[in-house]
């Protein structure tokens, strides 16, 4: 394994190239996986937040949408926080339970049904950009969006890998435990064990297609397997 410094702009350019190469003539489903940006609680969505495209998964999604469109490739960013489960289910084990935060908050069946399956081979080509608004705890009332034949669907959020979600390309933003602790708001410090569990059980940094260390989003480092 080799780790080399890279500029955020070159990283975005490289990921955009990987997306195009993964499916030159068809749709491609991409996971942009990692913790939320510094100072932002995990219920926020709609970024970008913080300095540059590697501030968090949603900031990266926004940068990639723009880069891919410059290349003539349509792209759609889908924040995973638009597919959280209802509060009655998320908080069934308490409002600050890190295990529930890891296993019970994301509505994987909904994300699969409304985004990944329709965008995949033989899918309808119509996705729902969001299903649930965690702030109001009500359906988001978003309308279905038709996908172009070569569209890239960029799902951005945490805990996307190692479960039941099917992606054609996976990107993981690594943030060390120390850096994550420093950037997490005090009210959300209870989530830190969930991120440690995810790293230990899934090891997304060990097998994701593209891995970048993003402790400092302005000075990332690309992880390359030799």
N, C-alpha and C positions, 0 to 999 in steps of 0.2 A: 504494500500500500504506500502511495506517495501523496503528500499533501503540498499543494503549491498555491501561493497567493494569486489572487485574480481580482480584477476590478469588477464591481457590480455590473457595469455595462457589458463587459466581455462575457460574464456569466449568463446574463439574459440572452445575449446573442447566441451562445453555445446551446442553451436549452431550447431556444426557438429552432435552431437547426436540428436538434434531436427530435423535436416534435414533428417537423416537416419530414424528416427521414423515416420516422416510425410508420407513417402512413401517407405516402406522397399523394395518393389519389382517393383517399377515403377519410372518414371521420376518425378522430383519435381522442381517447379519454385519458386525461392526465391528472395525476394526484400531485398536489403541491402541499406537502405535509410538514407541519412544524408548529411550535408554540406561538401564541399571539405576540404582537409587538410589545416593546417596553412600555410600561405604564398603562396598558390597555387591558380591560377585563375581558374574559373569554366570551362574553355575550355580545361584544361589539362586532359589527360587520360593516362592509361597505367601503373599507380603506381607500387608498393606501394610508398607512399611519407611519410616522417616524421617518428617519433619514434614509431615503433610497429604496430600491426594489427588494432588498433583502432584509427589510425591517420585520417582515413576517410573511406568511403564505399569501395573504390577500394583496399585499403590496407587490409581491412577485407576480401574482396573477394579473394585476393591472398593467404592469410593465410588459408582460408577455402578450397581452391582448394588443397593445399598441405595436410592439415589434412584429408580431405575426401579421397584423393588418398591413404594415409597410411592405411585407413580403407577398401580399396578395392572398393571405390565408385568413379566412374569417375565424374568430375566436370568441368564446363566451366564458366569462368568469362566473363560477357558481360558489358562493361562500357556503361552507358546510354548516355554518351557524343558522342558515335558513332551513336546516333540516334537523333541528333539535326536537326532542320529544316534549310533550306537554309537561308543565311544571308538576302536575300530580304524579307523573311517572318519574321525572328526574329527581324529585325530592322525596321519593318513597322511603329512602333510607336516611333521610335528614338532608338539610340544605347544604351542609359542608362535609359530605362524605366523599373522600378522594376515590374510593373504589367505584362508587356509583358514577362519579364524574368521568371515570375512565371507561366503564362498561355500559352505562345506562343512559347517557345524555344524548348521544348521536343516534338519530333514527336511520340506521343502516337500511332497513327494508324500504323506507320511503325514498331515500337517496338512490337506491338501486332501481326502484320501480319508476321514479319520475325523471331520473337523469341518466344513469349509467346504462340501463337496459335500452331505453329509446335511442341513445347515442351509439350503441354497439352494433355489431353485425346483425342484420335483419331487424333492427329496431325501427320504430315509427318515425324517427327523426324529429320528434317534437318533445321538448323538455320543459319542465317546470322549474324556473330559476330559483324559487323558494317555496317551501310548503308551510312553514310555521314561523311566526314572529315571537321570539322568546321574551321580548320586552313587554308585549301586550298579552302574551300567552293565548294567542288566537291564530287562526289560519291567516296566512299572509295575503290571500286573495290575489296572488300573482297569476297572470295569464300564461298560457303555454306559448313557447317560442319555437318557431320552426328552425331547424338546423340546415345550413348549406351542406352540399355533398362532401365537402372537404373540411368541415368545421372542426376546430379543436375545442374541446370542452374541458375547462380548467377548474377542477374542484379544489378549493383552497380551505385548509383547516388543520385541525389536530386529530391524532388517533385514526388516520385514514388507512393505515397499512396493517397487514397481518390478519385481517378479518375476512369478511364476506364480500368486500367490494372489489369489483373487477376493473382494473385499469390497464391501458396499453403502455403507459410510461409512468414511472414513479420518480418523484423528486423529493428529497428529504433535507430540511434545514436543521442542522445539528446545533443545539445551544447547550453548552456545558451546564451541569447542575449549579455551579457557582454563579454564572452569568444569568441563568434563568431566575435564581433566587433574588438577585439584585434588581432585575427588571420587572418582577411580578409585583403588582400592587399589594399592599398589606392585607386588604380584605380578601385577596385571592391566594394568599400563601398556603392555605389548606389544600390547594390543588397540586402542590409540588410533588407529593408522594405519587400522584397519578402519573406524572411525566417520568418519574424514576422507574415506576413499574413498567410503563410502556417501553422505555429503553431497554430494560432488563429482559422482558418477556418476548418482545417482538424483534428487538435489535434492528430497527429500520435503517440505521446507519451502516449496517453490515451487508445489506442486500439490495437497497433501493437502486434504481438505475442511475440516478444522478444524486450525489451527496455533496453538500457544501457546509463548511463550518461557518456559522454566522454569529459568533459571540459579539463581534463588532460588525454591524451590517455594512459599514463603509469600507471595511477591510476584510472581506471574506477569504476563505481558502477552499479550493476545490480538492476533494478527496478522490484520488484515482487508484484503481486496482491495477497492479502490475501483472 
